[in-house]
Amino acid sequence: MASGAERVRKHREKMKAAGFKPVTIWVPDTAAPGYRENIRRQCLLINASADSSIVLEGLLEAADFGDWV
C-alpha cells in the first residue's frame, strides 16, 4: 500500500492532468473565541443602517434566480 504522501502526490497529478490547480482558501474559524459576538455586532450594525434595505433590494434585483427550482 502506498504511503499517505504518495497517495496525495498521485491525486494531485491526476487533478493537474484533468486541468485543475490547487488553491488555498482561508475562511473564518467559526469556533474561534469572539466569532459569534463579532457576527452579531456586524448584523446589528447592518440592520441599524438606514441604507441596509436599499442595498438588499439592489442585490436582490441584480441576482438571477431564473434557474432556481
C-alpha positions as CSV (number, residue, x, y, z in Angstrom):
1,M,0.0,0.0,0.0
2,A,1.3,3.5,-0.9
3,S,2.1,5.9,1.8
4,G,-0.1,8.9,2.5
5,A,2.3,11.3,0.8
6,E,2.4,9.0,-2.3
7,R,-1.4,8.9,-2.5
8,V,-1.6,12.7,-2.2
9,R,1.0,13.1,-4.9
10,K,-0.8,10.8,-7.3
11,H,-4.1,12.5,-6.6
12,R,-2.6,15.9,-7.3
13,E,-1.0,14.7,-10.5
14,K,-4.4,13.3,-11.6
15,M,-6.1,16.6,-10.9
16,K,-3.5,18.6,-12.7
17,A,-3.8,16.3,-15.7
18,A,-7.6,16.9,-15.6
19,G,-6.9,20.7,-15.9
20,F,-7.3,21.7,-12.2
21,K,-4.9,23.6,-10.0
22,P,-4.7,23.7,-6.2
23,V,-5.7,26.8,-4.4
24,T,-5.8,27.8,-0.7
25,I,-8.9,29.5,0.6
26,W,-8.9,31.0,4.1
27,V,-12.3,31.1,5.8
28,P,-13.3,32.4,9.2
29,D,-12.9,30.0,12.1
30,T,-16.4,29.7,13.4
31,A,-15.0,28.1,16.6
32,A,-12.7,31.0,17.4
33,P,-13.4,32.9,20.6
34,G,-15.4,36.0,19.8
35,Y,-16.6,34.9,16.4
36,R,-20.3,34.8,17.3
37,E,-20.1,38.1,19.1
38,N,-18.4,39.7,16.1
39,I,-21.0,38.4,13.7
40,R,-23.8,39.6,16.0
41,R,-22.2,43.0,16.2
42,Q,-21.9,43.3,12.4
43,C,-25.5,42.2,11.9
44,L,-26.7,44.8,14.4
45,L,-24.7,47.5,12.6
46,I,-26.1,46.5,9.2
47,N,-29.7,46.3,10.5
48,A,-29.3,49.7,12.2
49,S,-28.2,51.3,8.9
50,A,-30.8,53.4,7.1
51,D,-29.5,52.2,3.8
52,S,-29.5,48.4,4.5
53,S,-32.9,47.8,2.9
54,I,-31.9,49.8,-0.2
55,V,-28.7,47.8,-0.5
56,L,-30.6,44.5,0.0
57,E,-33.2,45.4,-2.6
58,G,-30.4,46.3,-5.1
59,L,-28.7,43.0,-4.5
60,L,-32.0,41.1,-5.0
61,E,-32.7,43.0,-8.2
62,A,-29.2,42.1,-9.5
63,A,-29.5,38.4,-8.5
64,D,-30.5,35.9,-11.1
65,F,-32.8,33.3,-9.6
66,G,-34.1,32.1,-13.0
67,D,-32.5,28.7,-12.7
68,W,-33.8,28.0,-9.2
69,V,-36.5,25.4,-8.9
